[in-house]
Amino acid sequence: MSETIAIVGAGQAAGQAAQSLRQRGFTGHIVMVGDETFVPYQRPPLSKKFLAGEMELERLFVKPAHFYSDHDIQLLLATRVAAIQTDTRSLQLDNGKTLAYDKLLLATGSRVRKLSIPGSDLAGIHYLRNISDVQAIQQKFRAGARLVIVGAGYIGLEVAAVAVTHGIDVTVLETETRAMNRVVAPEVSAFFQTLHREAGVKIQFGRMVKAFGGTGSVTQVICADGSVVPADLCIVGIGIIPNTELADAAGVTCDNGIVVDEFAATNVPGICAAGDCTRHPNKLMGVSLRLESVHNALEQAKTAAATLCGEKLPYAQVPWFWSDQYDVKLQIVGINTGYDELVIRGSPADRSFAAFYLKNRQLLAIDAINSAREFMLGKKLIPAKVRFNPAELADPSIDFKSLATEALRISES
Ligand code: FAD
C-alpha cells in the first residue's frame, strides 16, 4: 500500500513542501489540510500591493488550484486539524472525520497577537494576517478616513504607507521609543520615521494603548498617558504567536516554536515541521531561531520534504527578509544580535544606503535600503564570517564589490 504524507496547514511552507515531495519523486498520497478557504498563497502582498488594490487575488496564489490536482495532491481546505493521535498515526479533523497518515508535516504557521483591553471587540478594529482580513479592511479604506495603527513594526508601517498614499489620515501609536525597534538599529529606525512623517503619517512613540472607545464601532483610541486619538478604523500589528498547541498536545517538543533539528525533524519519529511555527538551529549563524519570513518557510519546507523522503538536506541558510514602504525596499540579511558597531554606507538623504552590523569587525547583518548589491553580497559575506575595516566600509569612494572580494579572500585564506 502506498505511503500517506499529511501536511497540516496550507500556507507557504505547506505548498512548497507538497511541491518538493513530488519533485523528489515521492509517489505516495499527499494530503494537505488547511483551515483557510484558499490554496496556499503569499502573505507579503497583503500589507503591500494587494492592500493597495494593485494586485489581483489570483496573483497571490503560489500555484493555481489545478497544480494540486495535476500533481495528485489532495487539498482539504476550510478544515481544521483538531488533534494528532501519534499512537495510531491519525489526525482528528474538526468535521468529525479521521485521517490516517504514515508521516506528518506540521506547517501551522502563526497567528496574530491580539489586544485584550476594554473595547477590543468593537467593530472597526482589525488585524492583518489573511486575505479575508484585507478584504474587510478595504471596505473602509477611503480617503479622509481616520486610521489608527497600533504598532510601528513592519506590518504597521507597510499599512501606513499604503493608507497615507490613498489619502487616509494615518496615526501610528507605538509603545516603544522608535519604529521597528526589535529588528533594526536606531539609525535605520530614524530613517523610516522621517520617511513616514514626510509622507504625512503621524507617528507617536511611548503610547501604550489601553482601551478602544465607541458604541458598536470604534471611534477613539485611548492611551495609558491619557491621550485620545479619534479613529474610524484601527489596525493592530503587534506581532505574532507561533501555532504550536496542536503539536504540544501530541507530545511534540515546543519552546517558543515547534523544536526541530537541522533536518526539520521533531522529537517524534515521522513528524517534521517547517515555517513560522518552528524553532530551529542555524549552524551558519550559531544560534537557535524562530523566524517569520517567506525565505525560511520555503527553504525549511524543502528540507522537511527531503527528510520525509528519507534523504538529508540540512537547513543552513542565512536568514533574510524584506519590507516595502513607499518606493523604499528594505532588505535585511543576517541577524544583528550582539553587534558592537554600526557602519552606514551611502546616504539616507538619497534614500539609498546600507547599515552594516559588526561585532569585533565581523559582519553579522546588513540592512540594505534601496541597495540590492549590498544585500546580495551580504548573503555570501555573512556566512564567510568576513571582517571589515569600518573606516573603509563607510568610505563611498571605495568600491563595495572590491571590499567584499578582498574580505572574502582573507576569510578563505
Ligand atoms: P502561514 O502562512 O501562517 O500558513 C499556515 C497555515 O496553516 C495558515 O493558513 C493557518 O491558518 C493554517 N493552520 C494552522 N493551524 C491549523 C490547523 N490546526 N489545521 C489546519 N490549518 C491550520 N515575510 C517576508 O519574508 N517578507 C515580507 O515582506 C512579509 N510580509 C508579510 C506581510 C503580512 C501581512 C504577513 C501576515 C506576513 C508577512 N511575512 C513576510 C511573513 C510570511 O508571510 C510568513 O513568514 C509566511 O507566510 C510563513 O509561512 P508558513 O507556511 O509557515 O505559515
Residues whose N, C-alpha, C, O or C-beta is under 5 A from the ligand:
A	BS01	FAD	V8 G9 A10 G11 Q12 A13 A14 V33 G34 D35 E36 R43 P44 L46 S47 T79 R80 V81 A107 T108 G109 S110 L128 R129 N243 L246 A274 G275 D276 C277 E292 S293 V294 H295 A297 W320 F321 W322 S323
